[in-house]
Amino acid sequence: MPAFGNPAARLLIVGLAPAAHGGNRTGRIFTGDESGNFLFRALHSVGLSNQAESARPGDGLDLFGALLTAAVKCAPPDNRPLPAEFANCREYLSREIGLLPASRTLVALGGLAFESCLAALAAAGAAVPRPRPRFVHGARYAIGGDVLYASYHPSQQNTFTGRLTQRMLRSVLRRAAREGSGIH
């Protein structure tokens, strides 16, 4: 599944993997499922997209100053990527990060995407701080010249239970967008 959005962005939003009934079905990441609906409402609310929903490619959706990708590029069996799938796809994430302008801001959607971002940044030569950053919703870490934010993933398991609310996701995205645009 290719990345979607502005390839010259300084803000990279990293999900877990294409959903079987979302991105895998539609051909665009986070498109056509409830996780995507939740994410795009938040992106629209903070000014990172031109519309609050995405049903299919060609529906007019555009991202402003952001690129959306996934740690694993194909839909995993049972929606649970194996360690080998993360390892096999890490090079793609590393390349996507490397193509963005320097001083990037990353938002990892979920703990597994967070670990993938840390691994990709380390593979690119960034010194990962010690003690190693821990996934905590809303946390911000400086990794070399980049910044990594952590957010719960907008899965139905998290959004339907209230573990992740629109307010929580918008807060992380707003902070990351300000930092990613250079506006503090």
C-alpha positions in Angstrom: 0.0 0.0 0.0 1.6 3.3 -1.0 1.7 6.4 1.1 -0.9 9.1 0.5 -0.7 12.8 0.8 2.0 15.4 0.3 5.4 13.8 -0.5 7.2 17.0 0.4 5.5 17.2 3.9 7.4 17.5 7.1 4.7 15.6 9.0 4.5 11.8 8.5 1.6 10.0 10.1 2.3 6.3 10.5 -0.4 3.7 10.9 -0.1 0.0 11.5 -1.1 -1.7 8.2 -3.9 -1.5 5.6 -7.2 -2.8 7.0 -8.7 -5.7 5.0 -12.0 -3.9 4.6 -10.5 -0.5 4.3 -7.3 0.3 2.5 -6.7 -3.2 1.2 -10.2 -3.1 -0.4 -10.1 0.5 -1.7 -6.4 0.8 -2.5 -5.8 3.8 -0.3 -4.6 3.7 3.2 -7.2 4.4 5.9 -9.9 4.7 3.2 -13.3 3.1 3.4 -13.4 1.9 7.1 -14.3 3.2 10.5 -10.6 3.8 11.6 -10.1 6.0 8.5 -13.4 7.9 9.1 -12.2 8.6 12.7 -8.8 9.7 11.5 -10.0 11.9 8.6 -12.5 13.7 10.9 -9.6 14.6 13.2 -7.3 15.5 10.3 -10.0 17.8 8.8 -10.7 19.4 12.2 -7.1 20.5 12.7 -6.7 21.7 9.1 -4.6 18.8 7.7 -7.2 17.6 5.1 -9.8 19.2 2.9 -12.7 16.9 3.9 -13.7 14.9 7.0 -14.2 11.5 5.3 -12.7 9.3 2.7 -14.8 6.6 0.9 -12.6 5.7 -2.1 -9.7 7.0 -4.1 -10.8 9.8 -6.4 -13.2 11.2 -3.8 -11.5 14.5 -3.7 -9.6 14.0 -0.5 -6.4 16.0 -0.2 -3.9 16.3 2.7 -2.2 19.5 3.6 1.4 19.3 4.8 1.1 15.7 5.8 1.9 12.2 4.4 0.0 9.2 5.6 1.7 5.7 5.5 1.8 2.4 7.4 4.5 0.4 9.1 3.4 -2.8 7.3 2.4 -2.3 3.6 0.0 -5.2 3.1 -3.1 -6.4 5.0 -1.9 -9.0 7.5 -3.8 -12.2 8.3 -6.2 -11.7 11.2 -5.2 -8.0 11.2 -2.1 -8.9 13.3 1.2 -8.3 11.5 4.0 -10.8 12.4 7.5 -9.6 13.4 8.8 -10.8 10.0 6.2 -8.5 8.3 7.4 -5.5 10.2 11.1 -6.4 9.4 10.3 -7.0 5.7 8.5 -3.6 5.4 10.9 -1.5 7.5 13.0 -0.6 4.5 9.9 1.0 2.8 9.2 3.1 5.9 12.8 4.1 6.2 12.8 5.2 2.5 9.6 7.2 3.0 11.1 8.9 6.0 14.3 9.6 4.1 12.5 11.2 1.2 10.9 13.9 3.4 12.6 17.2 4.2 14.9 17.2 7.2 13.6 18.0 10.7 10.6 15.8 10.2 7.7 15.2 12.7 6.3 11.7 12.9 3.0 10.7 14.5 2.8 7.0 15.3 -0.7 5.6 15.5 -0.4 2.8 18.0 2.4 1.1 19.9 3.5 -1.2 17.0 3.8 1.8 14.6 5.7 3.6 17.3 8.2 0.8 17.6 8.5 0.7 13.8 9.2 4.4 13.7 11.9 4.1 16.3 13.5 1.2 14.3 13.3 3.1 11.0 14.8 6.3 12.5 17.6 4.2 14.1 18.3 2.4 10.8 18.6 5.9 9.2 21.4 6.7 11.7 19.4 8.6 14.4 20.5 8.1 17.9 17.5 6.7 19.8 17.7 8.1 23.3 18.4 5.9 26.4 16.3 5.0 28.1 14.4 3.9 25.0 11.3 6.0 24.5 8.1 4.3 25.6 4.8 4.4 23.9 2.5 6.7 25.9 -0.4 8.5 24.2 0.4 12.1 23.7 4.1 11.7 24.4 6.7 13.6 22.3 10.3 12.5 21.8 13.2 14.2 20.0 15.1 11.5 18.0 18.1 13.0 16.3 16.8 16.0 14.3 13.3 14.6 14.1 10.4 14.5 16.5 8.2 11.4 17.2 4.7 11.8 18.7 2.7 8.8 20.1 -1.1 8.4 19.7 -3.4 5.5 20.3 -4.5 3.9 17.0 -7.9 5.0 15.8 -9.1 1.4 15.7 -12.7 0.6 16.6 -11.4 -1.2 19.7 -9.9 2.1 20.9 -12.6 4.6 19.6 -15.7 2.6 20.6 -14.4 2.1 24.1 -13.4 5.8 24.5 -9.7 4.9 25.0 -9.1 7.3 22.0 -11.5 10.2 21.5 -11.6 12.8 18.8 -10.3 15.4 21.3 -7.3 13.2 22.2 -6.3 12.5 18.6 -6.9 16.2 17.6 -4.6 17.3 20.4 -1.7 15.2 19.2 -2.3 16.0 15.6 -2.5 19.8 16.3 0.7 19.7 18.3 2.5 17.7 15.6 1.1 19.9 12.8 2.4 23.0 14.5 5.8 21.4 15.0 5.9 19.9 11.5 5.1 23.2 9.8 7.8 25.0 11.9 5.1 27.1 13.6 5.5 27.0 17.4 
